[in-house]
Amino acid sequence: MPTWYNRIAGQSLERLAALSDGIFAVAMTILVLDIHAPAAHAVHNENDLWLALCSLAPRLLVYLMSFMTLGIFWIGQQTQFNQLSQSDRHLTWIHIAFLALVSIMPFSTSFLAEFIGFRLALLLYWANILLLGLILDVSWRYADHSGLVQDSSHEVRCAIERRILIAQSLYAFGAFLCIFNTYWGIGFIVLVQLNYAIAPRFRPFSRL
């Protein structure tokens, strides 16, 4: 019966984690394909080569930002998985939707790298990050309310929710900075990501 099937479908956290790892790995690898070596016919001396390399700087910056973005969201998803006792059909589909947005990241990265001076390009990129954060938050709240979370302490549950909300607020501020200059917004987002990645003992944003 369909009702019985829906009760037993999508319960394997291991398979869901394996699918997530594969899609994250592919998406993070595809990012670098948008960076191309300078055309040989346009390089005639060392100075030309240096200029060609410098022209790649915006794409390298966006690549670095996107690689860290995916790394941060991968860690966020794995942190949630570590707190779950099991999955169910609904939670599995929530994470499949999350992975669909992960697979879009190479496109939003390429779009931003191509039109890095345009506000719309940065806003589209931020929308990708925003949706990733929203679905990750929905997945955690659903798992918590559905009894799929292990006996985690209240502090652990609050820490996961707080991490998502604060991160999304900071990303939104970075997107807001594009009103003045898109590079300001990108630079701020990169600084936020470096703070998450390095996790210094002294943090400019407390309790992230």
N, C-alpha and C positions, 0 to 999 in steps of 0.2 A: 504494500500500500504506500502511496506517496508520502503520507504523514510519517510512517515508520522510517522510510528512506531518508527523509529530511532530518530525522533525529540522529541518524548514524553517519550521515555524510559530513565530510570535511573536518574530522576530529583529530587528524594527525598534525601535530605541531612540527614534527620532524620534516614531513613532506613540504609543508608550507614554508619552513625555514630554508629548505633546499631550493625551492622555487625562487624564493626571495634572493638568496645568494647568487643564483644564476643570472637573474635579471639585473641585479645591481652590478655584477661583474661585467656583463655585456654593455650596459649603459655607460659604466665608467671607462670601458675600453674604447667605445665608439667616440667618446668626447675628443680623443686625440686625433681622430681622423679628419677633423676640421682644420687642423694645423698642417699646412703644406710647406715644403721646402721652397726657397726662392727659385724662380725660374732661371735656369742657367743662361739663357740668351740675354737676360737683363743684367747679368753680372759680368763685368769686364776687368775689375780690379778689386783690391781689398776694401777700398772705400765703398764701392757699390755693394759688396757683400755685407759690410757692417750696416749700411742703410737699409738693406733688405731685411736683415735680422731685426733691426729696430722697428721696422714696420709690422713685424709679427707680435710686438709687445701687447697690443690690445687683445689679440686672440689668446695669447698665453695667459694674460690676466684673467680673462673670462674662463679659460680652461681650469686654471687653479681654483677659481671660485666655485665652479660647478663640481669639480672633483671633491672639494671639501664639503660642498652641500650634500652630495650623495653619501659621502662617508659619514657625515653627522646623522643623516636620516637612517642610514643602515644601522648605526650604533643605537639610535633611538628605537628602531623596530626590534632589534635583538634584545634590548633591555626589557621591552615589554614581553617578548617571548619568554625570557628567563623568569618572569613573574607569573606565568600562566601554568595552570595544572593541565589544561587541555584546551582544544579549540572546538568550535562547532561550525555548522554550515554558514551561518550569518557572519561570524567573525572571519571565516576564510574568504568570503566574498568581499568583505570590507578591505582585507589586505590585498586581494586581487585588484581592487580599484586603486589602492595605494600604489601597487606595482605598475599599473597602467600609467600613472602620473610619473613614476620613476623613468619609464621608457620614453616619455615625452621630453625629459630633461635634455638629451642631446640636441633636439630640435630647438628648444628655447635658448640653449647655449649658442648654437650656430646663428640663430636669429639676432641675438644680442651682439655677438662678435661682429656680425656683418653690418649692423646698424647701431653701433655702440654709442653714437652721439645723439640718438633719438630717444625721447622719453618713453614712447610707446614700446620700444624694444625692452627697456628695463622693466616697465610695468608688466609686460607679458611674462618676463622671467620671474618677477616677484609673484605673479599670480600662480605660477607653477609651484613655487615654494609655499605659498599660502595654502593651496589646496592639499599639498603633501602634509603640512602641519595639521590642517583641519581633520583630514581623514585619520591621521595618527591619533589625534585627540579623541575622535569618535570611536576608534577601535578600542582605546584604553577604557573609556567610559562604558562602552557596551560590555567589554569583558568583565569589568568590575561589577556592574549591575546584574550581570547574568551568572555570577558565581563561578567564573572561569579563572579567577585570580587565586593564587596560592595564599596561604596565611601570611601575607605581607603586612608589615606594620603600617600604621596610619602615616607615619613620616615618609615611608617609601612611596606610598600611593600619592601623597601630596607632592613629593619631589618630582615624580614623573609628570604630573599635571602642570606643575609650576614651570618645569623646564620647557614644555611646549609653548605655554602661554607667553613666557618672557621672551623666548626666541622669536616667536612670531611678532611680538611687539617691536623688537629690535629690527627685524627684517622690514617691517612696515615703515619704520622711521627711515631706514636706508632707502626704501623706494620713494618716500616723501622728498628726500634730498634731491631727487632728479629734477624737481622744480627749478633748482638753481643750476645744477650741472650733473649729468649722468655719472661722471667720474667720481663725484662726491659720494653718490649713492653706492656705487660699486666698491669704492674704497672703504666705506663704513661697513658694508656687508662683509667684506674680506676680513676686516679687523675683528668683527664679531665672531666670524668662523674660526679665526686663528685663536681667539680666546677659548672657544669650545675645544678646539683640537689640542692645544697645548695644555689647557687646564692649569694655569699658573696658580701658585699658592696664594698670591695676591691677585684678586680679580677686580677689574674695573666695574664689572656688573656682579654684585654680590649674589651668592646662592644660585648661580646658574647651573 
